């Protein structure tokens, strides 16, 4: 047997030992009795790449979080849970909301999906709006960077987070009834949470699934803070889902209804600047004009209770898949959803502002049989949404949005050592303001994105990958039409649309161009043996990058105008693991991104360099991990920012698992054991609201 067949696809990190998600993880292995001996397992299919292909030959870098590792990392918010994965940070906003940041980018350039379907919440509008994905009910998370993201449109130009769950059964349960019960708690916020899920085979083909959870967390504690707990960081939530699926040997079709209710605080909300408004390019704040000569800018801030958000989301999901339906087609996959979302911003027990988003999203993917050696997927997507705001902070009109996309991804195996991947997407977008007192115009345009990549197995299990992407992004409705105070970010926002009322006057208007990202990535990875690693660098030249340019500033409040300028992102990401024995291993990791405007100046909220080490041990049913990493001081700041201090983070986890018909797992995790005061530069609350202090979390799960 030749070496190509002796070395089946293996993981970058020995998941049986580490359980650590790594960019480029291709599949999983289990440790043999002797060091250096390996036993192959079947490849893991990465759902978000669309192609049923051996992941070791897929060019897009990706990370996977699942199983016990996922349960141990559960946090109240998605961004906090994913923070720490390679090149993934978090845009935190207290204890109730956070969004993932990938290579320095977040919403609206990073898309969070529910099994490849859009969530249709309001998290891409503001960082204080929660991502409506419940970590306790997630089965698996896939994080994609690079070429494969063009499948999901211009809103995914920075990356994709695909959340997989069990609410629509895709197969018959091995036992007629299966399920699990989980509980967890944390000391820093006095968190109490529980979840339960059940899958039952009702008839030969009909499978039912029900699930539910609740969470109750108080304001969390932070070291060196002026109060015992950080006001406005509490989070309470509840979610439930019921799904029914018709399952056959060749596929399934199913429907699920999901209800989610959240109540969480909004820290750092400051109403001191409510009267601020633009006069041309200058910011005018009436409340601060009196006795200006005697004003020393040391205000007595209002100590009223922090505002809160009352969120409600109701969602219907339709999912289906058919395998080998007819000659020439290997698989057809359907995803469709309808979401009715709203949240109230509550101040002094009254509703001040209401955000609503309702609409549907649908996509069909067809994986065809090989055509002259090419295997791939073609598909189409259509979305229709209506977003509205009403109340004190209604800084946007009601906007109806239609999106149509056609896409294709193809994979070609030239030899055992050479694999090629190409992809393209054509997208059409239309925004229509309705009942707008300012009569802002409609916007419609199209975008074209293409990608190409080559994977070369230089020697057995050493893979060199070169990928290039040219992706176009069309503006989000907020970037076009915003005009008004947005207190969550302490800004008065003004959109791109040309209009005499646009902030700064007509001299600050410009034609709207298509944002175009030209990205190149080179990486080398080794996926077998005691030493495994992945190291890569990327260069991303973005023409007409849309960002919030500061026109004027008064204290912490800014007048911003969405503007287009050329920008460049550069970054490095690396991870290497060495297995000393069948039970012990060590991993070193790090990531870095630099983002600048080509005309000079830095882009805001870019995470600082991060690097660290992780030690893992698995002995019998026991597991343990110690992790230490350093986040540097962020000195490369935008004009309106201040430097964010660096910090050290020390975490540990110990766990015990007992497999069987009734499976049990228990873990104890310590976070921020050095109890450092941590400010997150990726957050709008950087240097204003700290992250959590030292905490112990305890969790247990039983499966049956």
Order of alpha helices (4+ residues) and beta strands (2+ residues): alpha-beta-beta-beta-alpha-alpha-beta-beta-beta-beta-beta-beta-beta-beta-beta-beta-beta-beta-beta-beta-beta-beta-beta-beta-beta-beta-beta-alpha-beta-beta-beta-beta-beta-beta-beta-beta-beta-beta-beta
